[in-house]
């Protein structure tokens, strides 16, 4: 069975999407390394806890399904395009409410808190295109590249986060959602959030290099 480890990761973590996105509207994938030619991805249209390893689809970066008893997510074009153009190992896509609120307002998330450096110095907004389309994938990659970010809102759609591995992608999805909520609640209170400067953010990035055990 190809990509067994990656498929097990998808099964083990898929249920975490339920904490982030309504019903069955999210998806995630894990690549074979950060430069492999295939990835495991959640199947389309099923509850996150209702499929096993053998049912988990495996798709090439060319977009063609290679293995798995279930059909892959409808967002395969987005995942495969990101993997073709970015050296990342995992992708998480959600319609999480606070992030999606900014997406429908076409409002980037500015650096209001130092934890934004988990994904960059801002979260941009990719231009709208139909879900599952090659154009949507191109818009997301372009937005992330221009902002130097590993995450992007998708106009009138939701959020996508990339990372070297799935645990980091999920953790950073939570970070973005939390900051989106903080930003919107501050604005709704009639207050204007202060933004961190590039110099302040660079200091945080330097400190993060030695953070943790």
C-alpha positions in Angstrom: 0.0 0.0 0.0 1.6 3.3 -1.1 1.9 6.3 1.3 0.7 4.2 4.2 2.2 6.6 6.8 0.7 9.6 5.1 -2.7 7.9 4.9 -2.6 7.0 8.6 -1.9 10.7 9.4 -4.9 11.8 7.4 -7.2 9.3 9.2 -5.7 10.2 12.6 -6.2 13.9 12.2 -9.2 14.3 9.9 -11.6 14.5 12.8 -9.8 17.7 13.9 -11.4 19.5 11.0 -14.8 19.2 12.8 -13.4 21.7 15.3 -12.6 24.2 12.6 -15.2 24.0 9.8 -18.9 23.3 9.4 -20.2 19.9 8.4 -17.9 18.3 5.8 -16.6 21.5 4.1 -12.9 21.1 5.0 -10.1 18.9 3.7 -6.5 18.1 4.4 -3.7 16.3 2.8 -0.2 15.0 3.6 2.5 14.7 1.0 5.3 12.2 0.8 8.0 14.5 2.2 8.1 18.1 1.1 9.0 17.3 -2.5 7.3 13.9 -3.2 5.1 13.3 -6.3 2.0 12.1 -4.4 -0.1 12.9 -1.4 -2.8 11.4 0.8 -6.0 13.4 1.1 -9.4 13.3 2.8 -12.2 11.7 0.7 -15.0 13.8 -0.6 -18.4 14.2 1.0 -18.0 11.8 4.0 -17.8 12.5 7.8 -14.3 13.0 8.9 -14.4 9.9 11.2 -16.0 7.5 8.8 -13.1 6.2 6.6 -10.1 4.1 7.2 -6.5 3.9 5.8 -7.3 1.7 2.8 -10.2 4.0 1.8 -8.0 7.1 2.0 -7.3 8.4 -1.5 -3.7 8.9 -2.8 -3.3 11.4 -5.6 -0.3 12.4 -7.7 0.8 16.0 -7.9 -0.5 15.7 -11.5 -4.0 15.4 -10.0 -4.6 11.8 -10.9 -5.8 9.4 -8.2 -3.4 6.5 -7.7 -4.9 4.5 -4.9 -7.7 4.4 -2.3 -11.2 3.1 -2.3 -12.9 6.5 -2.0 -13.0 9.5 -4.3 -10.7 12.3 -3.2 -11.7 15.8 -2.1 -13.1 18.1 -4.8 -10.3 20.4 -3.9 -7.6 18.1 -5.4 -6.7 20.8 -8.0 -5.9 23.2 -5.2 -3.8 20.7 -3.3 -1.9 19.4 -6.3 -1.2 22.9 -7.6 0.2 24.0 -4.3 2.4 20.9 -4.0 3.7 21.4 -7.6 4.7 25.0 -6.8 5.6 25.0 -3.1 8.0 22.9 -1.0 5.4 22.0 1.6 4.4 18.7 3.3 0.8 19.3 4.3 -2.2 21.4 3.5 -5.3 22.2 5.6 -8.4 23.9 4.1 -11.3 25.1 6.2 -14.4 27.3 6.2 -13.7 28.3 9.8 -16.0 31.1 10.7 -13.7 33.9 11.8 -11.3 33.4 9.0 -14.1 33.1 6.5 -15.6 36.3 7.8 -12.4 38.1 6.7 -12.5 36.2 3.4 -16.0 37.3 2.5 -15.0 40.9 3.4 -11.9 40.6 1.3 -9.9 41.7 4.3 -6.3 40.5 4.9 -5.3 39.7 8.5 -2.6 42.3 9.5 0.1 41.7 12.1 -1.9 42.6 15.2 -0.2 39.9 17.4 3.2 38.3 17.3 1.9 34.8 16.7 1.1 35.7 13.1 4.7 34.9 12.3 3.7 31.3 12.4 2.5 31.8 8.9 4.2 35.1 7.8 3.7 38.8 8.5 0.1 38.9 7.2 -2.6 36.6 5.8 -3.5 37.7 2.3 -6.8 37.2 0.4 -6.7 35.2 -2.8 -9.0 36.3 -5.5 -12.2 34.3 -5.9 -12.6 31.4 -8.4 -14.9 28.4 -8.4 -14.0 25.8 -5.9 -12.1 22.8 -7.3 -10.8 24.9 -10.2 -7.2 25.3 -11.5 -7.8 29.0 -11.4 -8.5 29.0 -7.7 -5.3 27.1 -7.0 -3.3 29.6 -9.1 -4.9 32.5 -7.2 -4.0 31.0 -3.8 -0.4 30.3 -4.8 0.0 33.8 -6.2 -1.5 35.4 -3.0 0.8 33.4 -0.7 3.9 34.1 -2.8 3.2 37.9 -3.0 2.7 38.1 0.8 5.5 35.8 1.7 2.9 33.8 3.7 2.2 30.1 4.2 -1.5 30.8 4.6 -4.2 32.6 2.6 -7.8 33.5 2.9 -9.9 32.7 -0.2 -12.3 35.4 -1.2 -15.9 34.4 -0.4 -14.7 30.9 0.5 -12.4 30.2 3.4 -8.8 29.5 4.5 -5.9 27.4 3.4 -2.7 26.8 5.4 0.4 25.0 4.3 3.3 23.7 6.5 6.2 21.2 6.4 4.0 18.6 8.2 0.3 18.0 9.1 0.6 18.8 12.8 2.1 22.2 12.1 -0.5 22.9 9.4 -3.3 22.2 11.8 -1.7 24.1 14.6 -1.2 27.1 12.4 -4.8 26.9 11.2 -5.9 27.3 14.8 -3.5 30.2 15.1 -5.0 32.0 12.1 -8.5 31.4 13.2 -7.8 32.7 16.7 -6.1 35.8 15.4 -9.0 36.4 12.9 -11.4 36.3 15.8 -9.2 38.6 17.9 -9.0 41.1 15.1 -12.8 41.1 14.3 -13.8 41.3 18.0 -11.4 44.2 18.6 -12.9 46.0 15.5 -16.5 45.2 16.6 -15.8 46.9 20.0 -15.0 50.1 18.1 -11.3 49.8 18.7 -8.5 49.9 16.1 -5.9 47.2 16.6 -2.3 48.4 16.5 -0.1 46.7 14.0 3.4 45.3 14.8 6.2 46.8 12.6 8.5 44.7 10.4 11.3 45.3 12.9 9.1 43.9 15.7 8.1 40.9 13.7 11.7 40.2 12.7 12.7 40.2 16.4 9.9 37.6 17.0 11.2 35.4 14.2 14.7 35.5 15.6 13.4 34.5 19.1 11.3 31.7 17.5 14.5 30.1 16.1 15.4 29.0 19.7 11.8 28.5 21.0 10.7 25.1 22.4 12.5 22.0 23.6 
